[in-house]
Amino acid sequence: MSRIRQMMTDDSSETGIDMSPLIDCVFILLIFFIVTTTFVEETGVEVDKPQAASAERLEKSSILIALTSKGEVVYGGREIGIGGVQALVRRMIQKEQLPVIIQADAASPAGLLVRIIDESKLAGATKVSVAAKNPR
């Protein structure tokens, strides 16, 4: 009789799956993806880039400066002006030597584009490129 009671009490206890290791694994993966994610900063304005036959893809980590058709110099969605280019580039390349990519509108003043290139070089940038559409 006692044997039957033991079997009845053993069957009545529920068996389940321990979820703790699964939750730990999910959180470890979440932390891994947060730490390894890189964010690409956009210039904040839409620029109509000219066509180029020699266009090639550059690194994702770079300093993107936009030049609009109205002559506005934009970084990160705000206008910095030609005077802010040198300070911005100098600050950004302190940690790591990043290339400067200028997204100039096809109708932007060429003289202003050259001044942005000069300001970037004076700030210490070794690679300065002008973005263009790839015809392919």
mmCIF file of the C-alpha atoms, coordinates in Angstrom:
data_MODEL
# 
_entry.id   MODEL 
# 
loop_
_atom_site.group_PDB 
_atom_site.id 
_atom_site.type_symbol 
_atom_site.label_atom_id 
_atom_site.label_alt_id 
_atom_site.label_comp_id 
_atom_site.label_asym_id 
_atom_site.label_entity_id 
_atom_site.label_seq_id 
_atom_site.pdbx_PDB_ins_code 
_atom_site.Cartn_x 
_atom_site.Cartn_y 
_atom_site.Cartn_z 
_atom_site.occupancy 
_atom_site.B_iso_or_equiv 
_atom_site.pdbx_formal_charge 
_atom_site.auth_seq_id 
_atom_site.auth_comp_id 
_atom_site.auth_asym_id 
_atom_site.auth_atom_id 
_atom_site.pdbx_PDB_model_num 
ATOM 1   C CA . MET A 1 1   ? 0.000  0.000  0.000   1.00 0.00 ? 1   MET A CA 1 
ATOM 2   C CA . SER A 1 2   ? 2.811  2.386  0.803   1.00 0.00 ? 2   SER A CA 1 
ATOM 3   C CA . ARG A 1 3   ? 4.395  1.544  -2.509  1.00 0.00 ? 3   ARG A CA 1 
ATOM 4   C CA . ILE A 1 4   ? 1.257  2.639  -4.366  1.00 0.00 ? 4   ILE A CA 1 
ATOM 5   C CA . ARG A 1 5   ? 1.200  5.913  -2.449  1.00 0.00 ? 5   ARG A CA 1 
ATOM 6   C CA . GLN A 1 6   ? 4.797  6.611  -3.431  1.00 0.00 ? 6   GLN A CA 1 
ATOM 7   C CA . MET A 1 7   ? 4.036  6.001  -7.080  1.00 0.00 ? 7   MET A CA 1 
ATOM 8   C CA . MET A 1 8   ? 0.991  8.263  -6.887  1.00 0.00 ? 8   MET A CA 1 
ATOM 9   C CA . THR A 1 9   ? 2.928  11.113 -5.267  1.00 0.00 ? 9   THR A CA 1 
ATOM 10  C CA . ASP A 1 10  ? 5.828  10.747 -7.735  1.00 0.00 ? 10  ASP A CA 1 
ATOM 11  C CA . ASP A 1 11  ? 3.479  10.942 -10.743 1.00 0.00 ? 11  ASP A CA 1 
ATOM 12  C CA . SER A 1 12  ? 1.642  13.956 -9.415  1.00 0.00 ? 12  SER A CA 1 
ATOM 13  C CA . SER A 1 13  ? 4.805  16.124 -9.353  1.00 0.00 ? 13  SER A CA 1 
ATOM 14  C CA . GLU A 1 14  ? 5.198  17.916 -12.667 1.00 0.00 ? 14  GLU A CA 1 
ATOM 15  C CA . THR A 1 15  ? 8.319  17.690 -14.724 1.00 0.00 ? 15  THR A CA 1 
ATOM 16  C CA . GLY A 1 16  ? 9.353  20.725 -16.750 1.00 0.00 ? 16  GLY A CA 1 
ATOM 17  C CA . ILE A 1 17  ? 12.126 22.264 -18.777 1.00 0.00 ? 17  ILE A CA 1 
ATOM 18  C CA . ASP A 1 18  ? 14.494 24.611 -16.990 1.00 0.00 ? 18  ASP A CA 1 
ATOM 19  C CA . MET A 1 19  ? 14.380 27.886 -18.953 1.00 0.00 ? 19  MET A CA 1 
ATOM 20  C CA . SER A 1 20  ? 17.280 29.594 -17.139 1.00 0.00 ? 20  SER A CA 1 
ATOM 21  C CA . PRO A 1 21  ? 20.048 28.382 -19.503 1.00 0.00 ? 21  PRO A CA 1 
ATOM 22  C CA . LEU A 1 22  ? 17.981 29.386 -22.535 1.00 0.00 ? 22  LEU A CA 1 
ATOM 23  C CA . ILE A 1 23  ? 17.396 32.889 -21.177 1.00 0.00 ? 23  ILE A CA 1 
ATOM 24  C CA . ASP A 1 24  ? 21.110 33.203 -20.336 1.00 0.00 ? 24  ASP A CA 1 
ATOM 25  C CA . CYS A 1 25  ? 22.027 32.202 -23.881 1.00 0.00 ? 25  CYS A CA 1 
ATOM 26  C CA . VAL A 1 26  ? 19.603 34.739 -25.382 1.00 0.00 ? 26  VAL A CA 1 
ATOM 27  C CA . PHE A 1 27  ? 21.002 37.552 -23.237 1.00 0.00 ? 27  PHE A CA 1 
ATOM 28  C CA . ILE A 1 28  ? 24.586 36.633 -24.133 1.00 0.00 ? 28  ILE A CA 1 
ATOM 29  C CA . LEU A 1 29  ? 23.689 36.742 -27.844 1.00 0.00 ? 29  LEU A CA 1 
ATOM 30  C CA . LEU A 1 30  ? 21.915 40.069 -27.370 1.00 0.00 ? 30  LEU A CA 1 
ATOM 31  C CA . ILE A 1 31  ? 24.956 41.585 -25.658 1.00 0.00 ? 31  ILE A CA 1 
ATOM 32  C CA . PHE A 1 32  ? 27.226 40.194 -28.384 1.00 0.00 ? 32  PHE A CA 1 
ATOM 33  C CA . PHE A 1 33  ? 25.184 41.799 -31.178 1.00 0.00 ? 33  PHE A CA 1 
ATOM 34  C CA . ILE A 1 34  ? 24.940 45.126 -29.357 1.00 0.00 ? 34  ILE A CA 1 
ATOM 35  C CA . VAL A 1 35  ? 28.698 45.261 -28.814 1.00 0.00 ? 35  VAL A CA 1 
ATOM 36  C CA . THR A 1 36  ? 29.662 44.254 -32.373 1.00 0.00 ? 36  THR A CA 1 
ATOM 37  C CA . THR A 1 37  ? 27.185 46.512 -34.199 1.00 0.00 ? 37  THR A CA 1 
ATOM 38  C CA . THR A 1 38  ? 28.618 49.411 -36.167 1.00 0.00 ? 38  THR A CA 1 
ATOM 39  C CA . PHE A 1 39  ? 26.513 52.407 -36.995 1.00 0.00 ? 39  PHE A CA 1 
ATOM 40  C CA . VAL A 1 40  ? 26.909 54.351 -40.218 1.00 0.00 ? 40  VAL A CA 1 
ATOM 41  C CA . GLU A 1 41  ? 26.397 58.060 -39.774 1.00 0.00 ? 41  GLU A CA 1 
ATOM 42  C CA . GLU A 1 42  ? 24.562 59.733 -42.611 1.00 0.00 ? 42  GLU A CA 1 
ATOM 43  C CA . THR A 1 43  ? 25.026 63.347 -43.604 1.00 0.00 ? 43  THR A CA 1 
ATOM 44  C CA . GLY A 1 44  ? 21.377 64.207 -43.071 1.00 0.00 ? 44  GLY A CA 1 
ATOM 45  C CA . VAL A 1 45  ? 20.632 65.718 -46.485 1.00 0.00 ? 45  VAL A CA 1 
ATOM 46  C CA . GLU A 1 46  ? 19.833 64.162 -49.836 1.00 0.00 ? 46  GLU A CA 1 
ATOM 47  C CA . VAL A 1 47  ? 22.494 64.939 -52.411 1.00 0.00 ? 47  VAL A CA 1 
ATOM 48  C CA . ASP A 1 48  ? 22.253 64.355 -56.185 1.00 0.00 ? 48  ASP A CA 1 
ATOM 49  C CA . LYS A 1 49  ? 25.742 62.941 -56.839 1.00 0.00 ? 49  LYS A CA 1 
ATOM 50  C CA . PRO A 1 50  ? 27.327 63.182 -60.298 1.00 0.00 ? 50  PRO A CA 1 
ATOM 51  C CA . GLN A 1 51  ? 28.151 60.082 -62.376 1.00 0.00 ? 51  GLN A CA 1 
ATOM 52  C CA . ALA A 1 52  ? 31.730 58.758 -62.370 1.00 0.00 ? 52  ALA A CA 1 
ATOM 53  C CA . ALA A 1 53  ? 33.362 56.059 -64.479 1.00 0.00 ? 53  ALA A CA 1 
ATOM 54  C CA . SER A 1 54  ? 36.045 55.356 -61.874 1.00 0.00 ? 54  SER A CA 1 
ATOM 55  C CA . ALA A 1 55  ? 33.713 55.081 -58.848 1.00 0.00 ? 55  ALA A CA 1 
ATOM 56  C CA . GLU A 1 56  ? 34.539 52.432 -56.257 1.00 0.00 ? 56  GLU A CA 1 
ATOM 57  C CA . ARG A 1 57  ? 33.220 51.441 -52.851 1.00 0.00 ? 57  ARG A CA 1 
ATOM 58  C CA . LEU A 1 58  ? 35.039 52.756 -49.784 1.00 0.00 ? 58  LEU A CA 1 
ATOM 59  C CA . GLU A 1 59  ? 35.112 51.720 -46.149 1.00 0.00 ? 59  GLU A CA 1 
ATOM 60  C CA . LYS A 1 60  ? 31.963 52.036 -44.065 1.00 0.00 ? 60  LYS A CA 1 
ATOM 61  C CA . SER A 1 61  ? 33.728 53.810 -41.231 1.00 0.00 ? 61  SER A CA 1 
ATOM 62  C CA . SER A 1 62  ? 34.456 57.235 -42.649 1.00 0.00 ? 62  SER A CA 1 
ATOM 63  C CA . ILE A 1 63  ? 33.669 60.906 -42.146 1.00 0.00 ? 63  ILE A CA 1 
ATOM 64  C CA . LEU A 1 64  ? 30.755 61.853 -44.419 1.00 0.00 ? 64  LEU A CA 1 
ATOM 65  C CA . ILE A 1 65  ? 30.400 65.536 -45.240 1.00 0.00 ? 65  ILE A CA 1 
ATOM 66  C CA . ALA A 1 66  ? 27.650 66.730 -47.584 1.00 0.00 ? 66  ALA A CA 1 
ATOM 67  C CA . LEU A 1 67  ? 27.722 69.773 -49.850 1.00 0.00 ? 67  LEU A CA 1 
ATOM 68  C CA . THR A 1 68  ? 24.269 70.807 -51.064 1.00 0.00 ? 68  THR A CA 1 
ATOM 69  C CA . SER A 1 69  ? 23.432 72.620 -54.268 1.00 0.00 ? 69  SER A CA 1 
ATOM 70  C CA . LYS A 1 70  ? 22.835 75.789 -52.207 1.00 0.00 ? 70  LYS A CA 1 
ATOM 71  C CA . GLY A 1 71  ? 26.403 75.670 -50.863 1.00 0.00 ? 71  GLY A CA 1 
ATOM 72  C CA . GLU A 1 72  ? 25.558 74.382 -47.392 1.00 0.00 ? 72  GLU A CA 1 
ATOM 73  C CA . VAL A 1 73  ? 28.150 72.154 -45.701 1.00 0.00 ? 73  VAL A CA 1 
ATOM 74  C CA . VAL A 1 74  ? 26.325 69.509 -43.627 1.00 0.00 ? 74  VAL A CA 1 
ATOM 75  C CA . TYR A 1 75  ? 27.526 66.852 -41.183 1.00 0.00 ? 75  TYR A CA 1 
ATOM 76  C CA . GLY A 1 76  ? 25.193 64.668 -39.126 1.00 0.00 ? 76  GLY A CA 1 
ATOM 77  C CA . GLY A 1 77  ? 22.076 66.529 -40.205 1.00 0.00 ? 77  GLY A CA 1 
ATOM 78  C CA . ARG A 1 78  ? 23.254 69.984 -39.144 1.00 0.00 ? 78  ARG A CA 1 
ATOM 79  C CA . GLU A 1 79  ? 25.023 72.681 -41.082 1.00 0.00 ? 79  GLU A CA 1 
ATOM 80  C CA . ILE A 1 80  ? 28.627 73.160 -39.966 1.00 0.00 ? 80  ILE A CA 1 
ATOM 81  C CA . GLY A 1 81  ? 29.763 75.636 -42.606 1.00 0.00 ? 81  GLY A CA 1 
ATOM 82  C CA . ILE A 1 82  ? 33.168 75.720 -44.258 1.00 0.00 ? 82  ILE A CA 1 
ATOM 83  C CA . GLY A 1 83  ? 34.756 76.930 -41.011 1.00 0.00 ? 83  GLY A CA 1 
ATOM 84  C CA . GLY A 1 84  ? 33.627 73.834 -39.098 1.00 0.00 ? 84  GLY A CA 1 
ATOM 85  C CA . VAL A 1 85  ? 35.172 71.306 -41.486 1.00 0.00 ? 85  VAL A CA 1 
ATOM 86  C CA . GLN A 1 86  ? 38.718 71.520 -40.186 1.00 0.00 ? 86  GLN A CA 1 
ATOM 87  C CA . ALA A 1 87  ? 37.699 71.257 -36.508 1.00 0.00 ? 87  ALA A CA 1 
ATOM 88  C CA . LEU A 1 88  ? 35.356 68.353 -37.241 1.00 0.00 ? 88  LEU A CA 1 
ATOM 89  C CA . VAL A 1 89  ? 37.911 66.360 -39.227 1.00 0.00 ? 89  VAL A CA 1 
ATOM 90  C CA . ARG A 1 90  ? 40.673 67.020 -36.682 1.00 0.00 ? 90  ARG A CA 1 
ATOM 91  C CA . ARG A 1 91  ? 38.409 65.806 -33.842 1.00 0.00 ? 91  ARG A CA 1 
ATOM 92  C CA . MET A 1 92  ? 37.272 62.695 -35.739 1.00 0.00 ? 92  MET A CA 1 
ATOM 93  C CA . ILE A 1 93  ? 40.739 61.517 -36.798 1.00 0.00 ? 93  ILE A CA 1 
ATOM 94  C CA . GLN A 1 94  ? 42.241 61.805 -33.313 1.00 0.00 ? 94  GLN A CA 1 
ATOM 95  C CA . LYS A 1 95  ? 41.150 58.255 -32.438 1.00 0.00 ? 95  LYS A CA 1 
ATOM 96  C CA . GLU A 1 96  ? 41.640 56.613 -35.815 1.00 0.00 ? 96  GLU A CA 1 
ATOM 97  C CA . GLN A 1 97  ? 42.782 57.760 -39.270 1.00 0.00 ? 97  GLN A CA 1 
ATOM 98  C CA . LEU A 1 98  ? 39.422 57.757 -41.098 1.00 0.00 ? 98  LEU A CA 1 
ATOM 99  C CA . PRO A 1 99  ? 38.905 58.702 -44.741 1.00 0.00 ? 99  PRO A CA 1 
ATOM 100 C CA . VAL A 1 100 ? 36.861 61.822 -45.492 1.00 0.00 ? 100 VAL A CA 1 
ATOM 101 C CA . ILE A 1 101 ? 34.116 61.367 -48.084 1.00 0.00 ? 101 ILE A CA 1 
ATOM 102 C CA . ILE A 1 102 ? 32.472 64.475 -49.487 1.00 0.00 ? 102 ILE A CA 1 
ATOM 103 C CA . GLN A 1 103 ? 29.011 63.950 -50.939 1.00 0.00 ? 103 GLN A CA 1 
ATOM 104 C CA . ALA A 1 104 ? 28.763 66.952 -53.222 1.00 0.00 ? 104 ALA A CA 1 
ATOM 105 C CA . ASP A 1 105 ? 25.611 67.730 -55.164 1.00 0.00 ? 105 ASP A CA 1 
ATOM 106 C CA . ALA A 1 106 ? 26.099 67.884 -58.936 1.00 0.00 ? 106 ALA A CA 1 
ATOM 107 C CA . ALA A 1 107 ? 24.956 71.533 -58.885 1.00 0.00 ? 107 ALA A CA 1 
ATOM 108 C CA . SER A 1 108 ? 27.158 72.573 -55.937 1.00 0.00 ? 108 SER A CA 1 
ATOM 109 C CA . PRO A 1 109 ? 29.829 75.258 -56.414 1.00 0.00 ? 109 PRO A CA 1 
ATOM 110 C CA . ALA A 1 110 ? 33.148 73.675 -57.428 1.00 0.00 ? 110 ALA A CA 1 
ATOM 111 C CA . GLY A 1 111 ? 35.157 76.268 -55.520 1.00 0.00 ? 111 GLY A CA 1 
ATOM 112 C CA . LEU A 1 112 ? 33.429 75.339 -52.281 1.00 0.00 ? 112 LEU A CA 1 
ATOM 113 C CA . LEU A 1 113 ? 34.139 71.653 -52.907 1.00 0.00 ? 113 LEU A CA 1 
ATOM 114 C CA . VAL A 1 114 ? 37.846 72.429 -53.327 1.00 0.00 ? 114 VAL A CA 1 
ATOM 115 C CA . ARG A 1 115 ? 37.812 74.460 -50.100 1.00 0.00 ? 115 ARG A CA 1 
ATOM 116 C CA . ILE A 1 116 ? 36.292 71.507 -48.206 1.00 0.00 ? 116 ILE A CA 1 
ATOM 117 C CA . ILE A 1 117 ? 38.997 69.221 -49.595 1.00 0.00 ? 117 ILE A CA 1 
ATOM 118 C CA . ASP A 1 118 ? 41.683 71.742 -48.560 1.00 0.00 ? 118 ASP A CA 1 
ATOM 119 C CA . GLU A 1 119 ? 40.230 72.144 -45.045 1.00 0.00 ? 119 GLU A CA 1 
ATOM 120 C CA . SER A 1 120 ? 40.147 68.348 -44.633 1.00 0.00 ? 120 SER A CA 1 
ATOM 121 C CA . LYS A 1 121 ? 43.777 68.026 -45.730 1.00 0.00 ? 121 LYS A CA 1 
ATOM 122 C CA . LEU A 1 122 ? 44.830 70.871 -43.394 1.00 0.00 ? 122 LEU A CA 1 
ATOM 123 C CA . ALA A 1 123 ? 43.139 69.034 -40.510 1.00 0.00 ? 123 ALA A CA 1 
ATOM 124 C CA . GLY A 1 124 ? 45.362 66.009 -41.160 1.00 0.00 ? 124 GLY A CA 1 
ATOM 125 C CA . ALA A 1 125 ? 43.184 63.730 -43.283 1.00 0.00 ? 125 ALA A CA 1 
ATOM 126 C CA . THR A 1 126 ? 45.279 61.509 -45.531 1.00 0.00 ? 126 THR A CA 1 
ATOM 127 C CA . LYS A 1 127 ? 42.397 60.207 -47.689 1.00 0.00 ? 127 LYS A CA 1 
ATOM 128 C CA . VAL A 1 128 ? 39.816 62.629 -49.069 1.00 0.00 ? 128 VAL A CA 1 
ATOM 129 C CA . SER A 1 129 ? 37.331 61.393 -51.695 1.00 0.00 ? 129 SER A CA 1 
ATOM 130 C CA . VAL A 1 130 ? 34.345 62.825 -53.509 1.00 0.00 ? 130 VAL A CA 1 
ATOM 131 C CA . ALA A 1 131 ? 31.313 60.523 -53.659 1.00 0.00 ? 131 ALA A CA 1 
ATOM 132 C CA . ALA A 1 132 ? 29.739 59.796 -57.033 1.00 0.00 ? 132 ALA A CA 1 
ATOM 133 C CA . LYS A 1 133 ? 27.141 57.485 -58.518 1.00 0.00 ? 133 LYS A CA 1 
ATOM 134 C CA . ASN A 1 134 ? 28.488 54.303 -59.973 1.00 0.00 ? 134 ASN A CA 1 
ATOM 135 C CA . PRO A 1 135 ? 27.212 53.935 -63.580 1.00 0.00 ? 135 PRO A CA 1 
ATOM 136 C CA . ARG A 1 136 ? 26.988 50.132 -63.248 1.00 0.00 ? 136 ARG A CA 1 
# 
